[in-house]
């Protein structure tokens, strides 16, 4: 099944390239393109065999995303976001996960950073807030959102928590979310990464989770950084750079039953640094090629124009920012990383 998903992704790439102007003009993936992606199996590629899924490794996931990005970066970005559904399932109670995800091709979108407010109520929470960058949210089935927890109006933290104010992830049905149609950007136009809001939405306790406590079968994809690894396949598909070495080493240790703590500090830091390198190198390569092609690049009909804008916006994502450099450097020096989850630290 692994080779079949990759084959389908490669076959779809030229179709995506033909439809790239339409995808961009639409500012979200057209419904037909979503179904084409669904037909490749990409949305289910992170589910393990215990789910009847292919259980692609991080390297294989990245290759699939890279193949799709040869066709269109926005489609590939939505593909990797949707594929993370199988990873989120590892952090939910497994009985609940199989109830909310009865099929392996359902899509979860949303912002994981705690931007909302969740008030404790009997049986769960009342969730309110506004979140940004809900990539693929218009075609999503479920929405996951980070929020800080309050109890009786006061910030809440679990007994023994090292934080003054705890946060969790909250899973709600797409129809409970109001999408704000504000995605009008330089690049990745077709990803539909709109803001969204919720007001006083009830979320049962069992539909919440945290990356600190995996519920699924232990393995390489039940780690806090699992959902960020294959994102670098998008810039790799636009301008190829090698990042697979660090990923293969990480996977080998985890697949053998080890943990991220079994990596040397240098090996552990190499993974997020390789993501950053891929995003930034892709932007540099495309910009240089844009210059070399001179005026041929400047028309909207030129793919170089779109690639320049796509890689520029891709490189603004958190995994390509200086916070990754700070986090890796701080970790190596024994200090506090700003974005610890990139290193699998919660």
Secondary structure in CASP SS format (residue, H / E / C, confidence):
PFRMAT SS
TARGET T0000
AUTHOR 0000-0000-0000
METHOD secondary structure of the structure
MODEL  1
X C 1.00
X H 1.00
X H 1.00
X H 1.00
X H 1.00
X H 1.00
X H 1.00
X H 1.00
X H 1.00
X H 1.00
X H 1.00
X H 1.00
X H 1.00
X H 1.00
X H 1.00
X H 1.00
X H 1.00
X H 1.00
X H 1.00
X H 1.00
X H 1.00
X H 1.00
X H 1.00
X H 1.00
X H 1.00
X H 1.00
X C 1.00
X C 1.00
X C 1.00
X C 1.00
X H 1.00
X H 1.00
X H 1.00
X H 1.00
X H 1.00
X H 1.00
X H 1.00
X H 1.00
X H 1.00
X H 1.00
X C 1.00
X H 1.00
X H 1.00
X H 1.00
X C 1.00
X C 1.00
X C 1.00
X C 1.00
X H 1.00
X H 1.00
X H 1.00
X C 1.00
X C 1.00
X C 1.00
X C 1.00
X C 1.00
X C 1.00
X H 1.00
X H 1.00
X H 1.00
X H 1.00
X H 1.00
X H 1.00
X H 1.00
X H 1.00
X H 1.00
X H 1.00
X H 1.00
X H 1.00
X C 1.00
X C 1.00
X C 1.00
X H 1.00
X H 1.00
X H 1.00
X H 1.00
X H 1.00
X H 1.00
X H 1.00
X H 1.00
X H 1.00
X H 1.00
X H 1.00
X C 1.00
X H 1.00
X H 1.00
X H 1.00
X H 1.00
X H 1.00
X H 1.00
X H 1.00
X C 1.00
X C 1.00
X H 1.00
X H 1.00
X H 1.00
X H 1.00
X H 1.00
X H 1.00
X H 1.00
X C 1.00
X C 1.00
X C 1.00
X C 1.00
X C 1.00
X C 1.00
X C 1.00
X E 1.00
X E 1.00
X C 1.00
X C 1.00
X C 1.00
X C 1.00
X E 1.00
X E 1.00
X E 1.00
X E 1.00
X E 1.00
X E 1.00
X E 1.00
X E 1.00
X C 1.00
X C 1.00
X E 1.00
X E 1.00
X E 1.00
X E 1.00
X E 1.00
X E 1.00
X E 1.00
X E 1.00
X E 1.00
X E 1.00
X E 1.00
X C 1.00
X C 1.00
X H 1.00
X H 1.00
X H 1.00
X C 1.00
X C 1.00
X E 1.00
X E 1.00
X E 1.00
X E 1.00
X E 1.00
X E 1.00
X E 1.00
X E 1.00
X E 1.00
X E 1.00
X C 1.00
X C 1.00
X E 1.00
X E 1.00
X C 1.00
X C 1.00
X C 1.00
X C 1.00
X C 1.00
X C 1.00
X C 1.00
X C 1.00
X C 1.00
X C 1.00
X C 1.00
X E 1.00
X E 1.00
X E 1.00
X E 1.00
X E 1.00
X E 1.00
X E 1.00
X H 1.00
X H 1.00
X H 1.00
X C 1.00
X E 1.00
X E 1.00
X E 1.00
X C 1.00
X C 1.00
X C 1.00
X C 1.00
X C 1.00
X C 1.00
X C 1.00
X C 1.00
X H 1.00
X H 1.00
X H 1.00
X C 1.00
X C 1.00
X E 1.00
X E 1.00
X E 1.00
X E 1.00
X E 1.00
X E 1.00
X E 1.00
X E 1.00
X E 1.00
X E 1.00
X E 1.00
X H 1.00
X H 1.00
X H 1.00
X E 1.00
X E 1.00
X C 1.00
X C 1.00
X C 1.00
X C 1.00
X C 1.00
X C 1.00
X C 1.00
X C 1.00
X C 1.00
X C 1.00
X C 1.00
X C 1.00
X C 1.00
X C 1.00
X C 1.00
X C 1.00
X H 1.00
X H 1.00
X H 1.00
X H 1.00
X H 1.00
X H 1.00
X H 1.00
X H 1.00
X H 1.00
X H 1.00
X H 1.00
X H 1.00
X H 1.00
X C 1.00
X C 1.00
X C 1.00
X C 1.00
X C 1.00
X H 1.00
X H 1.00
X H 1.00
X H 1.00
X H 1.00
X H 1.00
X H 1.00
X H 1.00
X H 1.00
X H 1.00
X H 1.00
X H 1.00
X C 1.00
X C 1.00
X C 1.00
X C 1.00
X H 1.00
X H 1.00
X H 1.00
X C 1.00
X C 1.00
X H 1.00
X H 1.00
X H 1.00
X H 1.00
X H 1.00
X H 1.00
X H 1.00
X H 1.00
X H 1.00
X H 1.00
X H 1.00
X H 1.00
X H 1.00
X H 1.00
X H 1.00
X H 1.00
X H 1.00
X H 1.00
X H 1.00
X H 1.00
X H 1.00
X H 1.00
X H 1.00
X H 1.00
X H 1.00
X H 1.00
X H 1.00
X H 1.00
X C 1.00
X H 1.00
X H 1.00
X H 1.00
X H 1.00
X C 1.00
X C 1.00
X C 1.00
X C 1.00
X C 1.00
X H 1.00
X H 1.00
X H 1.00
X H 1.00
X H 1.00
X H 1.00
X H 1.00
X H 1.00
X H 1.00
X H 1.00
X H 1.00
X H 1.00
X C 1.00
X C 1.00
X C 1.00
X H 1.00
X H 1.00
X H 1.00
X C 1.00
X H 1.00
X H 1.00
X H 1.00
X H 1.00
X H 1.00
X H 1.00
X H 1.00
X H 1.00
X H 1.00
X H 1.00
X H 1.00
X C 1.00
X C 1.00
X C 1.00
X C 1.00
X C 1.00
X C 1.00
X C 1.00
X H 1.00
X H 1.00
X H 1.00
X H 1.00
X C 1.00
X C 1.00
X C 1.00
END
